[in-house]
Amino acid sequence: MAVMSDPIERCDVWELARRGRVVEGELAVKDAERLAEQVADGEGTLRFRFSGLIDERGRAGARLDVEGTVQARCDRCGGPVEVPLRERAQFYFVDDEGELGRLPIDVSPEEPLLGSHRFDLAALVEDQAILAMPISPRHADCTASDADGTGPRPDGRTRRPFEALAALKKRKG
């Protein structure tokens, strides 16, 4: 198994799988444009390991491990919150888009990808990091209110969005 440690953005996935090669490197968050749009700042680095393999069905494939830490925006207060990312995925490669389109949608742990002699590895690393992001990042101890007013009150009680309506109904009745 050969290990390439340069952060290669494009690689021959067929050769990578056939020879069982590994590509390791880093991708700066600021260089991952779609991810950078979703975080509080472009600081941080994603470390990745892309390991070529031939799977048990004889298909060329690879396993991708991505990890790093980003500063997301807290959904409650809007401030930066440190979010550790750790994602592992396994893929197998297909020759063309027609083959990709004919594959049934299933729940297998491996995902099909369009293989290439100039595969955009940086885009795949970015995709996996985006998938690893929490839907609603928050500080574990954030006490700010949600935008809808349902967050905790200063006295620690939970706000209820329809409390004001109940009070109006009592006055009217």
N, C-alpha and C positions, 0 to 999 in steps of 0.2 A: 504494500500500500504506500503510495507516494503522497506526501503532504505538500501542498503549495500554500505558503503563508502570505502571499501578496493578496490584497483585497481586489481580486479579479472581478470585474463587473460582467464579463461575458465569457462563457466557457462552452466547450463541446461536451454536452451531457452524454452523448453516445460513447465517447471515449472515456469519460469520467466513470461511467457505469461499467463498461467492459473491463477496464483496468483496475477498478476498485479504488480509484483515486479519491483524495480528500482535498477540498479547497477550504481553507480557514482564513478569516480576515475580520475586518471591522468596517462598519459603515457609520459615519457620523450622522446623527439625527438631522442636523441642518442640511445634509446632502440628500435626505429622503424627503422630498418636497411634500408629498401627500401626508406623511406622518407628521412633519414639522408644522403643518397647518392645524393639526389636532392637539398640539401640546402647548404649554405655556411659553416655552422657549426652545430654541434649537440646540440646547446643550445636551450632551450625552453621546454615548457610542453604543451601537449594537454589535455584539460579537457574534459571529456565525461560524458554523461548521457544516459543510455540504459534502456528504459522503456518498459516492457512487456505489451502486450495487446492482446485482442481478437478483430479482426476487424469486420466491419459490415457484412461481409460474413461468420463469424464464424471461421475464420482461426487464428491460433496462430501467433503472430507477435510481432514486437517491433519497437520503434522509437528511433533513435540514433541522439543525438546532440553532435557535436564536435566543440570546439573552442580553439584557442591558437594563438600564434604568432611565426613565424619562420624567420630565416635570409636566404632568398633566394639569388641567384646570379643575379645581374642585367644583362640583355641581352645586354646592350650597353657597360657598362664599366667593368663588371665582379666583381664589388665590392658588398659587402653585402647590401641588401635592405630588410627592415622589411616588412613582409607580414602577415597581419592578416588573420587567417583562421576561417571561420564559416560555418558549414555544418549541414544540417538537412536532414535525410532520414528516410523513413518508409519501413519496410520489412515485409514479411510474410514467414513462414517457411514451407518447404515441407519435406516429409519423406525420400525420396531417390533420387539418381541421375537420375533414370529412369523417375520419375515424373517431376523432374526439366527439363529434356531434352524434355519432351512432351509438356511443356507449350509454348503457342504461344508468339512470341515476340510482345510486345505491348508498348504503351506509357503511361501506367498507372503510377501514382505517387509512387506506392508500387513496390518494387523489390522482387522477390522470392530468398530465400536463403535456402541452405541445412541445416535443423535443426539438432541439436545434443544435447546429454546430456553433452557433453564436448566441447561446442562451443568456438572457439578461438576469443574472444572479442577483444583482442589487435590487431589481424590482421585486423578485420573489422574497428576498429578505425583508424588504419594506412591507410587502403584503402580509407576511406572517406576523410582523410586529404590530401592524394595525389590527389584525385579528386577535392578538393577545391583549390589546387595550381593553380595560373595563368599560362597560357601557356608560356607567355613571361613577366616575372617580370622585372620591370624597376623602377628606381627612377623617381618620378614625374618631377623633374627638371634636369635630366641627360643630359649633353651636349656632352658626348663622342660619337664617330662615331660608327655606326654598323660595324660588320665585313665586310659587303659588300660595305662599303663606302658611304652609303646613309644617314648617320646621319648628323646633322648640322655641318657646317663649323665654324671655329673660328669667322667669321664675322656674324654668325647667319643664313646665307642662307643655304638652303637644298642642299646637294650634289645630283647630278644626275649621276647614273652609266654610262650612255651612252654619257655624255658630251665630254669625251675624244675621242670617236669614231666620233662624229660630227665634232670636230676640225680636226681630221685626214682626214675626207672626204673633208672638205673645202680646205685643203692644197693640196690634191691629184688632185682635180678637177680644 
